[in-house]
C-alpha cells in the first residue's frame, strides 16, 4: 500500500470509527425499537391495571416486578453471557420477550378486566427476566463492534438513541393509550417486539471464534464425581469473576459506588414522586408533569449530542467529564427542590439532561476501557444486579422519606446524595490518574 493510500485509509477510519461494522447500527436499531416497545407496554399495562383495580399500589407492582426480576436474572447473567455468543443471546432474549408478551397481550384481550393479576405479574416477571440479560450484553457488544478511538462517540450515539426514544415514547405512549385504549396499545407493543427481534437477526460479532465458552467438559481421566466438581467450580468462578473484578479494581469500584449512591436518589424521578412534586411544590396539574418529563428527555438528547460533538476534546478526560456531570447534576437537583416557579423548573430539568449524559457516557466508556472484552459482560452483569437492587431499596426508602418529611425534602436529599457521589469520586481521583497513565502508555505502544 502506498503512503497516500494508507493515509487516506487512516483518515477514513478516524472519521467513521464504527462504520466498518454495520452490526453496530443493527444493535442501535434493535435496542431503539425494543425500548419503544417497553415504554408502550408499561404505559398500556399500568393503565389497564389501574382501570381494573383502581389501586395505585397495583400499578406500582408493574415496575417493581420488572426490576426485581431483572435483579435475579442479573445474578446468573455472567454464566449465561460467558456461555453464548452475545448476538445469539440477544436474539434469544428478544424472541423470548416477543413470545411471552404475545401470550400476555392475548390473555388480556380475552380476559379483559377479569384478568388474574397473578398471571399478569408472572408473565411480566418472565419477560423481565430475559430483559435482564440484554443491557449487559449490549454494553459489552459496543466495544467489540467499534474501534477503540470511536468508543466514546459510539456510546454517545447509543445514549442519544435511548433518550430520543424515551422522550418520544412516553409522550406517544400516553397519546396512544388515550386515543386507542390500553389493549390496542399492548398489541402495538407486540409489533414493536417483533421488529426488535428482526433487527437482532442481522447482528454479527467480529472474530466470533475468539469467544470464550464455559466448558462443561472435564478431562477424560476424571471420574463422574470429579467431573461434577470441575463443572461446579468453573460455573462458580464465572458467576463471581465480575464481582471480584469490581472489588479488586479501585477505579471500577469507585464508579460502581458512585452509581449506587446516585441511584439511591435517582428513584425520585419516578412518576409518582414527580407528580407529587408538581402538585405540592409547584402547585400545577398533571400537564406540567408531562412538560417536565419531556423537558428532561429533551435535555438528555441535547446532552448526548453535545458529548458526540465534543468527543475529541473529551478523550483522555473522561474522569473529569464524569465528575463535572455529577457535580452539576447535584447542584441543579437541590435548586430544583427549592424552586417553586414552574417555568424555572422546566429550564432546570432541561439543564440536567446534558449533565446527566456527560456523567453517564463518560462513566460507561471508562468502564468499557477498564477491563478486557471477555471480562466485560461479567462486570456489566454484576453492575446491573447491584444497581437494580439499589433501585428497589431506593423506591421503598424514598417513599418513606416523602411521607415522613415531605416531597421537597425528598428532592433535597436526592441532591445531597449526588454531592456524596461527587465527593467519593474526588477522593478516589488518584485511581483514575493511574488508569489514565496506563491508557496513555498502551496507546503509545
TIVEX-294132 format. One record per residue (C-alpha): residue number from 1; x, y, z. Coordinates in Angstrom, 2 decimals. Example, Ala and Ser with C-alpha at 12.3 -4.5 7.8 and 13.67 -1.06 7.14 Angstrom:
<rs>
1,12.30,-4.50,7.80
2,13.67,-1.06,7.14
</rs>
This chain:
<rs>
1,0.00,0.00,0.00
2,1.34,3.44,-0.84
3,1.82,6.18,1.74
4,-1.03,8.25,0.31
5,-3.47,5.37,0.27
6,-2.50,4.38,3.82
7,-3.06,7.96,4.94
8,-6.43,8.03,3.19
9,-7.49,4.81,4.88
10,-6.41,6.11,8.25
11,-8.37,9.31,7.71
12,-11.45,7.33,6.72
13,-11.20,5.21,9.84
14,-10.81,8.25,12.09
15,-13.87,9.91,10.61
16,-16.09,6.85,10.76
17,-14.62,4.71,13.55
18,-17.61,2.39,13.80
19,-18.83,2.35,10.20
20,-16.70,-0.72,9.48
21,-19.26,-2.98,11.10
22,-22.91,-2.47,10.23
23,-23.90,-4.63,13.19
24,-23.42,-1.52,15.35
25,-26.33,0.12,13.55
26,-28.46,-3.03,13.84
27,-27.65,-3.05,17.57
28,-28.90,0.52,17.88
29,-31.98,-0.41,15.85
30,-32.94,-3.40,17.98
31,-32.43,-1.51,21.24
32,-34.35,1.53,19.98
33,-37.37,-0.50,18.89
34,-37.19,-2.71,21.99
35,-37.07,0.35,24.28
36,-40.09,1.79,22.46
37,-41.95,-1.48,23.00
38,-41.03,-1.46,26.71
39,-42.36,2.06,27.20
40,-45.58,1.45,25.27
41,-46.30,-1.83,27.04
42,-45.61,-0.38,30.52
43,-47.94,2.56,29.93
44,-50.63,0.37,28.44
45,-50.34,-2.23,31.19
46,-50.30,0.27,34.04
47,-53.37,1.96,32.56
48,-55.09,-1.42,32.23
49,-54.24,-2.48,35.80
50,-55.34,0.84,37.28
51,-58.63,0.71,35.37
52,-59.29,-2.84,36.53
53,-58.25,-2.48,40.19
54,-58.48,1.26,40.96
55,-55.38,0.68,43.10
56,-52.19,2.74,42.82
57,-50.26,0.02,44.63
58,-51.26,-2.50,41.97
59,-49.87,-0.13,39.35
60,-46.63,0.25,41.32
61,-46.18,-3.53,41.22
62,-45.67,-3.39,37.44
63,-42.27,-1.60,37.60
64,-41.42,-3.35,40.89
65,-41.79,-6.84,39.40
66,-39.74,-5.77,36.36
67,-36.82,-4.53,38.45
68,-36.95,-7.47,40.88
69,-36.91,-9.95,38.00
70,-34.01,-8.17,36.28
71,-32.13,-8.27,39.59
72,-32.48,-12.05,39.80
73,-31.54,-12.62,36.17
74,-28.54,-10.36,36.65
75,-27.16,-12.69,39.30
76,-26.80,-15.54,36.79
77,-26.10,-13.31,33.79
78,-22.29,-13.79,33.93
79,-22.73,-17.53,33.41
80,-25.17,-17.02,30.53
81,-23.10,-14.30,28.83
82,-19.97,-16.43,29.04
83,-21.73,-19.49,27.62
84,-23.26,-17.94,24.50
85,-22.19,-15.55,21.78
86,-23.69,-12.17,22.62
87,-25.63,-11.69,19.32
88,-27.24,-15.13,19.75
89,-28.11,-14.35,23.35
90,-29.70,-11.05,22.31
91,-31.74,-12.86,19.68
92,-32.88,-15.45,22.22
93,-33.93,-12.70,24.65
94,-35.80,-10.73,22.00
95,-37.55,-13.85,20.72
96,-38.49,-14.89,24.25
97,-39.84,-11.46,25.12
98,-41.88,-11.36,21.91
99,-43.44,-14.78,22.57
100,-44.18,-14.13,26.27
101,-45.60,-10.70,25.57
102,-47.78,-12.11,22.80
103,-49.22,-14.57,25.33
104,-49.76,-11.72,27.82
105,-51.48,-9.48,25.25
106,-53.70,-12.33,24.01
107,-54.65,-13.23,27.60
108,-55.57,-9.64,28.48
109,-57.53,-9.29,25.24
110,-59.66,-12.34,26.03
111,-59.96,-11.95,29.82
112,-60.45,-8.19,29.93
113,-60.82,-6.62,33.37
114,-61.38,-10.10,34.82
115,-57.74,-10.99,34.15
116,-55.87,-12.53,37.05
117,-53.12,-10.25,38.37
118,-51.17,-13.34,39.42
119,-50.94,-14.48,35.80
120,-50.21,-10.94,34.57
121,-47.36,-10.38,37.05
122,-45.95,-13.86,36.40
123,-45.69,-13.11,32.68
124,-44.16,-9.69,33.43
125,-41.63,-11.42,35.66
126,-40.71,-13.89,32.89
127,-40.29,-11.14,30.29
128,-38.17,-9.01,32.57
129,-36.00,-11.98,33.49
130,-34.91,-12.22,29.86
131,-34.60,-8.45,29.58
132,-32.10,-8.51,32.45
133,-29.53,-10.03,30.09
134,-29.96,-7.57,27.23
135,-28.39,-4.47,28.82
136,-25.07,-6.06,29.87
137,-24.96,-7.87,26.52
138,-25.46,-4.63,24.59
139,-22.94,-2.65,26.65
140,-20.41,-5.45,26.18
141,-21.02,-5.64,22.43
142,-20.44,-1.96,21.73
143,-16.63,-2.03,22.27
144,-16.47,-5.18,20.11
145,-18.26,-3.52,17.19
146,-16.34,-0.22,17.13
147,-12.73,0.81,17.01
148,-11.13,1.98,20.23
149,-10.88,5.60,19.10
150,-14.60,5.66,18.34
151,-15.83,4.20,21.63
152,-16.77,7.48,23.32
153,-18.61,8.67,20.20
154,-20.39,5.32,19.87
155,-21.56,5.44,23.49
156,-22.80,8.97,22.91
157,-24.83,7.85,19.89
158,-26.28,4.91,21.83
159,-27.24,7.26,24.65
160,-28.85,9.77,22.25
161,-30.84,6.95,20.69
162,-32.03,5.77,24.12
163,-33.06,9.24,25.25
164,-34.80,10.11,21.98
165,-37.00,7.04,22.15
166,-37.76,7.70,25.81
167,-38.69,11.29,25.08
168,-40.92,10.35,22.16
169,-42.07,7.08,23.72
170,-43.55,8.47,26.91
171,-45.31,11.26,25.02
172,-46.63,9.00,22.25
173,-47.47,6.22,24.71
174,-49.78,8.50,26.66
175,-51.45,9.69,23.45
176,-51.91,6.11,22.23
177,-53.45,4.93,25.50
178,-55.85,7.89,25.50
179,-56.65,7.54,21.78
180,-56.98,3.80,21.10
181,-57.14,2.36,24.62
182,-54.86,0.15,26.74
183,-55.42,-3.19,24.97
184,-54.79,-1.97,21.38
185,-51.68,-0.21,22.70
186,-50.44,-3.55,24.05
187,-51.00,-5.14,20.64
188,-48.92,-2.38,19.05
189,-46.14,-3.11,21.55
190,-46.13,-6.74,20.36
191,-45.47,-5.50,16.81
192,-42.50,-3.45,18.10
193,-41.06,-6.50,19.86
194,-41.31,-8.42,16.58
195,-39.33,-5.72,14.74
196,-36.71,-5.68,17.51
197,-36.27,-9.42,17.05
198,-35.84,-8.99,13.27
199,-33.12,-6.33,13.74
200,-31.27,-8.65,16.12
201,-31.03,-11.38,13.49
202,-28.57,-9.25,11.48
203,-26.14,-8.52,14.33
204,-22.78,-10.22,13.81
205,-19.90,-10.02,16.25
206,-16.44,-9.76,14.65
207,-13.99,-12.58,15.42
208,-16.64,-14.78,17.00
209,-14.16,-17.62,17.04
210,-12.35,-15.88,19.90
211,-15.37,-16.04,22.17
212,-14.88,-17.98,25.37
213,-17.44,-20.58,26.38
214,-17.91,-22.04,29.79
215,-16.91,-25.57,29.09
216,-18.82,-28.38,30.72
217,-16.23,-30.92,29.74
218,-13.68,-32.23,32.22
219,-10.55,-34.26,31.41
220,-11.46,-37.74,30.28
221,-9.47,-39.41,33.04
222,-11.57,-37.94,35.85
223,-14.46,-39.89,37.31
224,-18.05,-38.67,37.42
225,-17.70,-37.11,40.87
226,-14.63,-35.13,39.87
227,-16.37,-34.09,36.66
228,-19.27,-32.63,38.64
229,-16.89,-30.75,40.94
230,-14.97,-29.45,37.92
231,-18.12,-28.06,36.27
232,-19.37,-26.57,39.53
233,-16.05,-24.84,40.13
234,-16.00,-23.39,36.62
235,-19.54,-22.09,36.94
236,-18.89,-20.57,40.36
237,-15.78,-18.82,39.05
238,-17.74,-17.41,36.12
239,-20.54,-16.16,38.37
240,-18.20,-14.44,40.81
241,-15.49,-13.13,38.49
242,-17.27,-9.86,37.70
243,-17.86,-9.15,41.39
244,-14.19,-9.87,42.16
245,-13.01,-7.54,39.39
246,-15.20,-4.76,40.78
247,-13.90,-5.29,44.31
248,-10.22,-5.55,43.35
249,-10.07,-2.69,40.83
250,-10.23,0.64,42.62
251,-11.30,2.72,39.63
252,-14.17,0.33,38.77
253,-15.19,0.05,42.42
254,-15.31,3.84,42.63
255,-17.54,4.15,39.55
256,-19.93,1.44,40.77
257,-20.20,3.00,44.21
258,-20.85,6.43,42.68
259,-23.57,4.81,40.58
260,-25.09,3.22,43.70
261,-25.19,6.48,45.66
262,-26.65,8.28,42.65
263,-29.22,5.51,42.20
264,-30.35,5.83,45.83
265,-31.60,9.30,44.95
266,-32.42,8.50,41.33
267,-35.80,6.97,42.10
268,-37.17,10.46,42.88
269,-37.66,10.90,39.13
270,-40.15,8.01,39.05
271,-43.62,9.18,38.02
272,-45.37,9.09,41.39
273,-42.76,11.34,43.06
274,-42.60,13.75,40.14
275,-46.37,14.06,40.06
276,-46.46,14.77,43.81
277,-43.77,17.46,43.42
278,-45.63,19.12,40.56
279,-48.85,19.23,42.57
280,-47.45,20.07,46.02
281,-44.34,22.18,45.36
282,-45.21,23.81,42.05
283,-48.98,23.91,42.53
284,-49.65,22.70,38.98
285,-51.72,19.98,37.34
286,-50.75,16.77,35.58
287,-49.94,18.57,32.33
288,-46.83,20.06,33.96
289,-45.78,16.56,34.92
290,-45.73,15.78,31.21
291,-43.91,19.04,30.43
292,-41.15,18.27,32.92
293,-40.68,14.71,31.67
294,-40.45,15.87,28.07
295,-38.07,18.70,29.01
296,-35.75,16.30,30.84
297,-35.51,13.83,27.97
298,-35.09,16.71,25.52
299,-32.16,17.95,27.60
300,-30.74,14.43,27.70
301,-30.87,14.21,23.91
302,-29.07,17.54,23.67
303,-26.52,16.31,26.20
304,-25.85,13.15,24.21
305,-25.35,15.17,21.03
306,-23.04,17.51,22.94
307,-20.91,14.56,24.06
308,-20.72,13.29,20.47
309,-19.72,16.75,19.25
310,-17.03,17.20,21.91
311,-15.67,13.67,21.68
312,-12.19,14.78,20.55
313,-11.87,17.16,23.50
314,-13.16,14.60,26.00
315,-10.73,11.83,25.03
316,-8.39,11.22,27.94
317,-10.56,13.46,30.16
318,-13.43,11.03,30.76
319,-12.97,11.08,34.54
320,-13.06,14.89,34.72
321,-16.15,14.88,32.47
322,-17.86,12.27,34.66
323,-17.11,14.19,37.85
324,-18.22,17.51,36.33
325,-21.51,15.99,35.20
326,-22.24,14.62,38.69
327,-21.37,17.95,40.33
328,-23.61,19.99,38.01
329,-26.46,17.49,38.35
330,-26.32,17.54,42.16
331,-26.45,21.35,42.29
332,-29.34,21.50,39.83
333,-31.29,18.86,41.79
334,-31.05,20.89,45.01
335,-32.04,24.10,43.18
336,-34.95,22.21,41.59
337,-36.10,21.03,45.03
338,-36.14,24.54,46.49
339,-37.74,26.21,43.46
340,-41.47,26.97,43.32
341,-41.64,28.60,39.86
342,-42.94,26.14,37.23
343,-41.19,27.77,34.26
344,-37.85,27.85,36.08
345,-38.30,24.17,36.99
346,-38.69,23.45,33.29
347,-35.35,25.11,32.45
348,-33.63,23.34,35.36
349,-34.60,19.87,34.17
350,-33.52,20.76,30.62
351,-30.09,21.68,32.02
352,-29.98,18.41,33.96
353,-30.03,16.40,30.74
354,-26.56,17.39,29.45
355,-25.04,16.99,32.93
356,-26.52,13.51,33.32
357,-25.41,12.39,29.86
358,-21.91,13.77,30.34
359,-21.53,11.71,33.51
360,-23.23,8.56,32.22
361,-21.48,8.33,28.83
362,-18.07,9.07,30.33
363,-18.59,6.50,33.10
364,-19.68,3.80,30.65
365,-16.68,4.49,28.42
366,-14.29,4.35,31.37
367,-15.78,1.04,32.45
368,-15.57,-0.45,28.95
369,-11.91,0.51,28.73
370,-11.03,-0.74,32.21
371,-11.33,-4.50,31.62
372,-10.76,-6.98,28.82
373,-13.53,-7.87,26.35
374,-14.05,-11.33,27.86
375,-14.47,-9.98,31.41
376,-16.66,-7.05,30.39
377,-20.01,-8.96,30.26
378,-19.38,-10.29,33.77
379,-18.62,-6.83,35.12
380,-21.68,-5.27,33.46
381,-23.86,-8.12,34.79
382,-22.64,-7.51,38.33
383,-23.15,-3.77,37.88
384,-26.74,-4.26,36.69
385,-27.51,-6.55,39.63
386,-26.10,-4.00,42.08
387,-27.99,-1.07,40.56
388,-31.29,-2.96,40.28
389,-31.06,-3.94,43.95
390,-30.18,-0.35,44.87
391,-33.15,0.96,42.88
392,-35.56,-1.41,44.65
393,-34.24,-0.26,48.03
394,-34.44,3.36,46.90
395,-38.07,3.04,45.82
396,-39.10,1.84,49.27
397,-36.82,4.21,51.19
398,-37.69,7.32,49.21
399,-41.38,6.54,49.54
400,-40.96,6.54,53.32
401,-38.93,9.78,53.24
402,-41.60,11.51,51.13
403,-44.35,10.55,53.57
404,-42.35,11.47,56.69
405,-40.53,14.63,55.62
406,-42.36,15.92,52.54
407,-41.73,15.90,48.82
408,-39.41,18.95,48.79
409,-37.05,17.43,51.36
410,-37.07,14.25,49.29
411,-35.51,16.07,46.33
412,-33.07,17.90,48.59
413,-31.94,14.51,49.89
414,-31.51,13.23,46.32
415,-29.28,16.20,45.52
416,-27.20,15.67,48.67
417,-26.70,12.01,47.75
418,-25.28,13.11,44.42
419,-22.97,15.50,46.27
420,-21.75,12.48,48.26
421,-21.16,10.58,44.99
422,-19.11,13.54,43.70
423,-17.08,13.67,46.92
424,-16.34,9.97,46.79
425,-15.18,10.20,43.19
426,-12.98,13.20,44.00
427,-11.46,11.36,46.96
428,-10.53,8.43,44.70
429,-9.22,10.54,41.80
430,-5.74,9.00,42.16
431,-7.04,5.65,40.93
432,-8.25,7.30,37.72
433,-4.99,9.17,37.31
434,-3.17,5.83,37.35
435,-5.75,4.44,34.93
436,-5.22,7.36,32.51
437,-1.46,6.82,32.65
438,-1.93,3.15,31.78
439,-4.22,4.03,28.84
440,-1.75,6.59,27.50
441,1.10,4.09,27.83
442,-0.85,1.40,25.92
443,-1.71,3.92,23.19
444,1.95,4.85,22.77
445,2.88,1.20,22.47
</rs>
